[in-house]
Each structure stands twice: as C-alpha cells, then as structure tokens.
C-alpha cells in the first residue's frame, strides 16, 4: 500500500539564511548564519547601501552553500531608521521582523562587553531561537506607508506644543532672573519695553533683545500650531479615509474633543486591529505589572509601554470623561471606589479609568457598543 505525504508534512527541512542587522548612523553590521551552532559571518557596509547589502546576501548564500533562491529571515531593532529598511527587505522577498529594543534580553551584570558586532551576533542568535518557536522578544507592528503618513499631523501638533511650552518657560525664566513677571499677551512687547528689574533699574538692552527674539520665535511656533490644528480640523471634516471616519465617530461622544479623537484614531483605532481589550491596554502601557516571587509581593505599577504621549492623552481624556459624562457607569464606578480615597487614591483610580475608557472607546468605534450610561453630543441644527 502506497502512503502519500500530506501537504503539511515535509521530508526535509528547507535550509534558510538568517540575517541580523545592527543599524548605525554611519555603518551597518550584517551577521549571517544558517544554524545556531555555526560561527556567524560578519560584514560591515556603509549605512543605507542597499546594493552592498544585496551583494552580501548573495555572497553569504554562496559561502554557506545555499541555493540562490534559498529563503532569508532577517531582523533589526526599531530605531532611528524607521520602517523603510523593513519595506525594502520585504520587497526583495526577505522575511523580516522589526524588534522592540526594550524586549531584548541582556546580561544583568553591571559591566558587560558591548560592541556593534557583539550586538549583531546576539541578535542573530535570538532570531534563530525565534524561528525555532521560542518567544524571545516583542515584534513591532509595522504600519503601511499610508497609515504612517496619516500619523504625522497629530505627532507634529504634539511636537509643536512641546516647543511652545519650552519657549514660554524659557521667557518666563529669563524674566524671573530680573524679578520681572509679565502676562504673555499680545501687548507683551510693549510691557517689556517699560519693564524694570527688581532693584528698580530699566531692563538692560542685552536682556530685552534676547527676550524679544525668543518672543518672535514663540509667535512663529504659535502660527505653526494654528496652521496644523486647522489642517487637522479640515481633514476631520472632509477626509473619507478610515482614520477620519473613526475620529468623527469618536467626536460624537460628549467629553471627546477633536485633538483626542484624531490622535487615538491615527495611532490606534483607525490604523490597527486588536483581538481584545487586553492587547489595547498593553499597547498603551496602562496595565499593571505583577511581581510575586515566593513571599515577596511588590507593586510595580503600570508597564508604561508604548508612546508616552498616548498615555498622557488617555489620562486627560479620563478626567474630561468624569466631568462631561457624570452619569456614565465608568464615572459612577470611579466615584464609588476612589472619591474618598484622597489625592493619591484618585490618581491611582484615574489610571484605571483611562485604561477602561480607551477599551470602551475601541469597542464603540469597532463594534458599535455604546459605553454604558454615556451620552452623545447634541446634534447641531
């Protein structure tokens, strides 16, 4: 009786080439191997030299006696080079993964050798272990070029807001050194010209000229912020892509403004898919991290994974939710659990509210499930 081989079975393993990339600003280190016990082949190329990388991949296949069309698996750490390297590798039929740098295991000794070549070798070993089925790291979700482009406007607004705060604080600091406090209004330059130091002297020209230049830079940042916000509002009103539609749906809830809706849509709901709320909570870093070993139990607080800006936005949104959705089940839960807990207790509680709220918003835009007790904004006539 003749036995047939099923499609899921294989009589021989396919030889693969493994490639780990250590990406630097001026040079890249490439580490090649085909098996864990094999001595890696290390090569150095100029940063961004894709022709040299292609040549080294072909040379590595010849060195390890692989067929020209042998599959290649590669990896590199997420960093300053972003995802363009990943997209080029995928376009050249290389199975690549982008690794979250903080998830890579390291030796915990206080002093350990660290070079680019050692890092590439370590990354190569982890890649082969990952290909064997071990869970050795966390992989980064690579967005499409279109989704990545849609995130730039909300991230620009975040950057400009930080620049504005930095400039305002610098101006206030410079004035404080002369015991001067001025309201930062449209008449700032006029009041600055008549300002006197704490000991009654006119503000010296050197100080005044520097502050005037700082003020001019602040006005340029303010103009850029207004322009970016206007562009965001225009996209929310007129665009027909998934990010804009999701943001508009979020804006129908009382307590959710355009800025929060645009950021959460561009970073999470409009460009990513989640299987459950635990994945979403873990992504934004609002889940607790347990530590229980023998009789030792410690509170390590939240994981703080992901982008800090999203966590800050979630916390601000949680406070707004308590204010504008007083009859919602989430607000009532917070008041019952943390109203009388004092300042620290309320801060702990608002983290839980933020996590629950982000998950509730995801269910609202994905499955149409209205947050319990929440109300919509009145429809403009």
C-alpha positions as a printed NumPy array, in Angstrom:
array([[  0.   ,   0.   ,   0.   ],
       [  1.412,   3.327,  -1.041],
       [  1.381,   6.159,   1.523],
       [  1.048,   9.748,   0.364],
       [  2.737,  12.672,   2.003],
       [  0.366,  15.329,   3.294],
       [  0.827,  18.94 ,   2.337],
       [  1.568,  19.847,   5.967],
       [  4.377,  17.298,   6.205],
       [  7.926,  17.662,   4.949],
       [ 10.591,  15.048,   4.371],
       [ 13.443,  17.532,   4.734],
       [ 13.891,  20.914,   6.304],
       [ 14.481,  23.84 ,   3.992],
       [ 17.868,  25.473,   4.518],
       [ 17.453,  29.145,   5.407],
       [ 19.815,  32.053,   5.666],
       [ 19.44 ,  34.118,   8.833],
       [ 20.46 ,  37.761,   8.825],
       [ 20.636,  40.186,  11.746],
       [ 21.227,  43.869,  11.077],
       [ 22.798,  46.319,  13.516],
       [ 21.88 ,  49.688,  12.023],
       [ 24.108,  52.623,  12.878],
       [ 24.222,  56.203,  11.649],
       [ 27.349,  55.67 ,   9.505],
       [ 27.748,  51.901,   9.201],
       [ 25.65 ,  48.732,   9.298],
       [ 26.826,  45.395,  10.652],
       [ 25.379,  42.288,   8.967],
       [ 25.538,  38.921,  10.741],
       [ 24.764,  35.765,   8.715],
       [ 24.329,  32.117,   9.727],
       [ 22.266,  29.059,   8.852],
       [ 22.328,  27.19 ,  12.189],
       [ 22.69 ,  28.131,  15.879],
       [ 25.982,  26.275,  16.343],
       [ 27.546,  27.904,  13.316],
       [ 30.099,  30.673,  13.525],
       [ 28.392,  33.796,  12.147],
       [ 29.65 ,  35.585,   9.083],
       [ 30.045,  39.28 ,   9.97 ],
       [ 30.223,  42.007,   7.372],
       [ 30.25 ,  45.807,   7.552],
       [ 28.714,  48.092,   4.943],
       [ 28.012,  51.821,   4.723],
       [ 24.711,  52.886,   6.232],
       [ 21.912,  52.753,   3.666],
       [ 23.98 ,  50.996,   0.984],
       [ 21.312,  48.597,  -0.312],
       [ 23.461,  47.498,  -3.242],
       [ 26.147,  46.317,  -0.828],
       [ 23.539,  44.527,   1.287],
       [ 22.223,  42.676,  -1.75 ],
       [ 25.776,  41.712,  -2.671],
       [ 26.482,  40.441,   0.857],
       [ 23.295,  38.338,   0.927],
       [ 24.303,  36.675,  -2.352],
       [ 27.859,  36.122,  -1.047],
       [ 26.533,  34.611,   2.2  ],
       [ 24.418,  32.107,   0.276],
       [ 27.497,  31.061,  -1.685],
       [ 29.578,  30.86 ,   1.495],
       [ 27.074,  28.563,   3.2  ],
       [ 26.395,  26.507,   0.052],
       [ 22.758,  27.552,  -0.259],
       [ 20.764,  27.678,  -3.46 ],
       [ 20.322,  31.178,  -4.932],
       [ 16.605,  31.24 ,  -4.095],
       [ 17.033,  29.993,  -0.504],
       [ 14.667,  31.81 ,   1.892],
       [ 16.115,  34.57 ,   4.049],
       [ 14.876,  35.594,   7.506],
       [ 16.139,  38.848,   8.958],
       [ 15.589,  41.223,  11.852],
       [ 16.706,  44.569,  13.228],
       [ 15.887,  46.738,  16.217],
       [ 13.331,  49.513,  15.87 ],
       [ 15.112,  52.848,  15.935],
       [ 16.029,  55.977,  14.021],
       [ 15.853,  54.3  ,  10.596],
       [ 12.151,  53.603,  10.979],
       [ 10.48 ,  51.097,   8.698],
       [ 11.872,  51.854,   5.254],
       [ 14.525,  49.134,   5.633],
       [ 11.812,  46.626,   6.532],
       [  9.777,  47.546,   3.466],
       [ 12.8  ,  47.194,   1.185],
       [ 13.641,  43.787,   2.645],
       [ 10.068,  42.563,   2.248],
       [ 10.031,  43.822,  -1.351],
       [ 13.126,  41.706,  -2.049],
       [ 11.416,  38.539,  -0.695],
       [ 13.149,  38.625,   2.711],
       [ 11.044,  37.658,   5.712],
       [ 11.908,  40.477,   8.109],
       [ 10.75 ,  41.407,  11.604],
       [ 11.303,  44.673,  13.461],
       [ 12.131,  44.044,  17.108],
       [ 11.245,  46.214,  20.078],
       [ 14.642,  47.073,  21.546],
       [ 13.494,  47.086,  25.177],
       [ 12.227,  43.497,  24.885],
       [ 15.636,  42.016,  24.015],
       [ 17.144,  40.002,  26.846],
       [ 20.506,  41.241,  28.166],
       [ 23.084,  40.102,  30.667],
       [ 22.323,  41.754,  34.023],
       [ 25.93 ,  42.108,  35.109],
       [ 26.922,  45.679,  35.857],
       [ 29.744,  45.613,  33.301],
       [ 29.309,  43.711,  30.064],
       [ 31.048,  43.972,  26.747],
       [ 29.041,  45.831,  24.129],
       [ 30.017,  46.469,  20.518],
       [ 28.048,  46.586,  17.302],
       [ 29.477,  43.225,  16.245],
       [ 28.523,  41.605,  19.557],
       [ 25.036,  43.102,  19.347],
       [ 24.568,  41.775,  15.809],
       [ 25.762,  38.321,  16.878],
       [ 23.375,  38.301,  19.847],
       [ 20.503,  39.452,  17.665],
       [ 21.273,  36.681,  15.185],
       [ 21.136,  34.03 ,  17.917],
       [ 17.791,  35.352,  19.122],
       [ 16.456,  35.362,  15.547],
       [ 17.245,  31.67 ,  15.141],
       [ 15.66 ,  30.896,  18.509],
       [ 12.573,  32.835,  17.478],
       [ 12.404,  30.929,  14.194],
       [ 12.531,  27.716,  16.245],
       [  9.358,  28.673,  18.095],
       [ 10.683,  30.41 ,  21.218],
       [  9.181,  33.683,  22.367],
       [ 12.33 ,  35.722,  22.885],
       [ 11.213,  39.256,  22.061],
       [  8.333,  41.511,  21.091],
       [  7.858,  42.417,  17.46 ],
       [  6.851,  45.903,  16.375],
       [  3.717,  46.35 ,  14.303],
       [  4.834,  47.89 ,  11.011],
       [  2.196,  50.278,   9.647],
       [  1.536,  50.738,   5.987],
       [  3.162,  53.805,   4.379],
       [ -0.287,  55.42 ,   4.153],
       [ -1.09 ,  54.838,   7.84 ],
       [  2.333,  56.091,   8.886],
       [  1.781,  59.269,   6.854],
       [ -1.62 ,  59.852,   8.487],
       [  0.03 ,  59.916,  11.921],
       [  2.374,  62.768,  11.095],
       [ -0.092,  65.63 ,  11.576],
       [ -1.091,  64.644,  15.113],
       [  2.552,  63.989,  16.003],
       [  3.527,  67.376,  14.579],
       [  0.965,  69.031,  16.849],
       [  2.458,  67.176,  19.834],
       [  5.944,  68.384,  18.898],
       [  4.841,  71.985,  18.362],
       [  3.01 ,  72.014,  21.711],
       [  6.216,  70.863,  23.39 ],
       [  8.175,  73.584,  21.566],
       [  5.675,  76.204,  22.692],
       [  5.919,  75.11 ,  26.316],
       [  9.705,  75.135,  26.133],
       [  9.816,  78.673,  24.716],
       [  7.242,  80.059,  27.161],
       [  9.156,  78.573,  30.094],
       [ 12.421,  79.997,  28.779],
       [ 10.963,  83.505,  28.509],
       [  9.471,  83.262,  31.997],
       [ 12.804,  82.008,  33.331],
       [ 14.745,  84.854,  31.753],
       [ 12.346,  87.401,  33.207],
       [ 12.426,  85.741,  36.618],
       [ 16.191,  86.261,  36.852],
       [ 15.441,  90.016,  36.839],
       [ 12.398,  89.692,  39.131],
       [ 10.006,  90.579,  36.286],
       [  6.646,  88.928,  35.754],
       [  4.694,  89.892,  32.644],
       [  1.476,  88.459,  31.193],
       [  2.213,  86.743,  27.882],
       [ -0.449,  88.511,  25.869],
       [ -0.453,  90.462,  22.603],
       [  0.886,  93.533,  24.453],
       [  3.886,  91.604,  25.742],
       [  6.499,  93.593,  23.778],
       [  5.003,  96.917,  24.852],
       [  5.035,  95.965,  28.526],
       [  8.53 ,  94.521,  28.148],
       [  9.874,  97.887,  26.919],
       [  8.656,  99.578,  30.119],
       [  9.66 ,  96.759,  32.491],
       [ 12.029,  97.387,  35.396],
       [ 14.186,  94.916,  37.284],
       [ 13.529,  94.02 ,  40.895],
       [ 16.01 ,  96.637,  42.109],
       [ 14.316,  99.415,  40.113],
       [ 16.586,  99.62 ,  37.035],
       [ 15.345,  99.537,  33.409],
       [ 15.775,  96.159,  31.796],
       [ 19.218,  96.189,  30.065],
       [ 19.266,  96.08 ,  26.261],
       [ 21.012,  92.703,  26.148],
       [ 18.234,  91.063,  28.152],
       [ 15.466,  92.852,  26.284],
       [ 16.826,  91.975,  22.837],
       [ 17.237,  88.315,  23.708],
       [ 13.71 ,  88.085,  25.116],
       [ 12.339,  89.828,  22.019],
       [ 13.997,  87.213,  19.804],
       [ 12.613,  84.424,  21.965],
       [  9.174,  86.034,  21.707],
       [  9.442,  86.202,  17.902],
       [ 10.288,  82.505,  17.83 ],
       [  7.314,  81.791,  20.085],
       [  4.998,  83.658,  17.714],
       [  6.272,  81.56 ,  14.8  ],
       [  5.558,  78.388,  16.782],
       [  2.074,  79.672,  17.654],
       [  1.382,  80.285,  13.954],
       [  2.58 ,  76.795,  13.067],
       [  0.335,  75.338,  15.772],
       [ -2.73 ,  77.19 ,  14.498],
       [ -1.988,  76.056,  10.946],
       [ -1.574,  72.406,  11.968],
       [ -4.756,  72.423,  14.028],
       [ -6.698,  73.998,  11.175],
       [ -5.386,  71.309,   8.817],
       [ -6.393,  68.61 ,  11.322],
       [ -9.913,  70.005,  11.629],
       [-10.223,  70.201,   7.845],
       [ -9.207,  66.562,   7.495],
       [-11.668,  65.516,  10.186],
       [-14.463,  67.319,   8.375],
       [-13.702,  66.416,   4.75 ],
       [-11.497,  63.296,   4.522],
       [-13.14 ,  59.956,   3.726],
       [-10.415,  57.557,   4.905],
       [-10.693,  55.19 ,   7.859],
       [ -8.751,  57.463,  10.218],
       [-11.035,  60.453,   9.625],
       [-14.214,  58.384,   9.841],
       [-13.098,  56.835,  13.133],
       [-12.18 ,  60.243,  14.552],
       [-15.561,  61.677,  13.581],
       [-17.299,  58.796,  15.327],
       [-15.28 ,  59.402,  18.492],
       [-16.19 ,  63.085,  18.396],
       [-19.879,  62.227,  18.726],
       [-19.282,  61.323,  22.387],
       [-19.505,  64.106,  24.936],
       [-16.112,  64.733,  26.53 ],
       [-14.069,  63.678,  23.484],
       [-12.586,  66.63 ,  21.573],
       [-11.065,  66.77 ,  18.097],
       [ -7.461,  66.515,  19.306],
       [ -8.024,  63.347,  21.334],
       [-10.167,  61.793,  18.621],
       [ -7.605,  62.488,  15.882],
       [ -4.683,  61.14 ,  17.922],
       [ -6.397,  57.94 ,  19.045],
       [ -7.728,  57.289,  15.564],
       [ -4.373,  57.853,  13.826],
       [ -2.322,  55.917,  16.383],
       [ -4.73 ,  53.135,  17.388],
       [ -8.282,  52.662,  16.239],
       [ -8.037,  53.767,  12.622],
       [ -4.755,  52.071,  11.709],
       [ -4.587,  48.935,  13.868],
       [ -6.731,  45.932,  14.753],
       [ -6.99 ,  44.342,  18.192],
       [ -8.354,  40.97 ,  19.227],
       [ -9.332,  42.04 ,  22.732],
       [ -9.067,  44.847,  25.255],
       [ -6.002,  43.332,  26.925],
       [ -3.946,  43.866,  23.777],
       [ -5.024,  47.502,  23.614],
       [ -4.292,  48.157,  27.286],
       [ -0.865,  46.557,  26.986],
       [ -0.027,  48.603,  23.889],
       [ -0.546,  51.958,  25.589],
       [  1.205,  50.794,  28.78 ],
       [ -1.674,  51.186,  31.24 ],
       [ -1.729,  47.593,  32.518],
       [ -0.28 ,  46.634,  35.937],
       [  2.932,  44.601,  36.071],
       [  2.767,  41.893,  38.768],
       [  5.762,  40.88 ,  40.881],
       [  5.12 ,  37.852,  43.055],
       [  8.092,  35.673,  43.933],
       [  7.857,  33.265,  46.894],
       [  6.69 ,  35.513,  49.751],
       [  7.759,  38.755,  48.076],
       [  4.904,  40.782,  46.594],
       [  5.587,  44.241,  45.18 ],
       [  3.564,  46.823,  43.312],
       [  5.443,  47.673,  40.11 ],
       [  2.664,  49.994,  38.914],
       [  1.845,  50.164,  35.213],
       [  4.1  ,  48.923,  32.441],
       [  4.423,  52.31 ,  30.655],
       [  4.954,  50.57 ,  27.322],
       [  4.269,  52.326,  24.043],
       [  4.212,  56.048,  23.364],
       [  4.109,  58.296,  26.46 ],
       [  2.014,  60.844,  24.558],
       [ -0.849,  58.366,  24.233],
       [ -0.804,  57.663,  27.958],
       [ -0.882,  61.355,  28.801],
       [ -3.725,  61.87 ,  26.367],
       [ -5.624,  58.934,  27.862],
       [ -5.255,  60.433,  31.345],
       [ -6.509,  63.834,  30.179],
       [ -9.408,  62.174,  28.411],
       [-10.269,  60.242,  31.581],
       [-10.534,  63.447,  33.627],
       [-12.717,  65.008,  30.912],
       [-14.9  ,  61.911,  30.898],
       [-15.563,  62.254,  34.635],
       [-16.577,  65.886,  34.065],
       [-18.722,  65.599,  30.94 ],
       [-20.138,  62.089,  31.442],
       [-21.244,  62.213,  35.121],
       [-23.993,  59.598,  34.657],
       [-21.844,  57.02 ,  32.893],
       [-21.148,  53.696,  34.589],
       [-17.412,  54.39 ,  34.487],
       [-17.778,  57.712,  36.318],
       [-20.026,  56.15 ,  38.951],
       [-17.519,  53.33 ,  39.436],
       [-14.698,  55.832,  39.969],
       [-16.702,  57.824,  42.491],
       [-17.698,  54.718,  44.421],
       [-14.156,  53.34 ,  44.575],
       [-11.93 ,  56.434,  44.773],
       [-13.978,  59.525,  45.699],
       [-12.967,  59.315,  49.371],
       [ -9.506,  57.8  ,  48.753],
       [ -7.608,  61.098,  48.886],
       [ -5.282,  62.615,  46.314],
       [ -3.061,  59.587,  45.761],
       [ -6.021,  57.238,  45.614],
       [ -7.71 ,  59.391,  42.992],
       [ -4.531,  59.422,  40.896],
       [ -4.401,  55.641,  41.071],
       [ -8.069,  55.439,  40.17 ],
       [ -7.777,  57.723,  37.163],
       [ -5.222,  55.328,  35.636],
       [ -7.803,  52.546,  35.87 ],
       [-10.426,  54.864,  34.373],
       [ -8.092,  55.714,  31.484],
       [ -7.488,  52.036,  30.721],
       [-11.179,  51.136,  30.883],
       [-12.134,  54.211,  28.846],
       [ -9.708,  53.505,  25.993],
       [-11.056,  49.953,  25.752],
       [-14.646,  51.247,  25.835],
       [-13.88 ,  53.714,  23.03 ],
       [-12.325,  50.914,  20.964],
       [-15.473,  48.824,  21.365],
       [-17.573,  51.837,  20.438],
       [-15.8  ,  52.555,  17.131],
       [-15.169,  48.893,  16.256],
       [-18.306,  47.076,  17.368],
       [-20.734,  49.951,  17.865],
       [-21.082,  49.203,  21.589],
       [-22.051,  52.386,  23.393],
       [-20.219,  52.952,  26.717],
       [-22.671,  52.183,  29.493],
       [-24.504,  55.326,  30.553],
       [-22.648,  57.617,  28.145],
       [-24.421,  60.326,  26.147],
       [-23.738,  61.816,  22.752],
       [-23.126,  65.454,  21.937],
       [-26.209,  67.37 ,  20.852],
       [-26.593,  67.464,  17.079],
       [-26.049,  70.922,  15.615],
       [-29.09 ,  72.184,  13.761]])
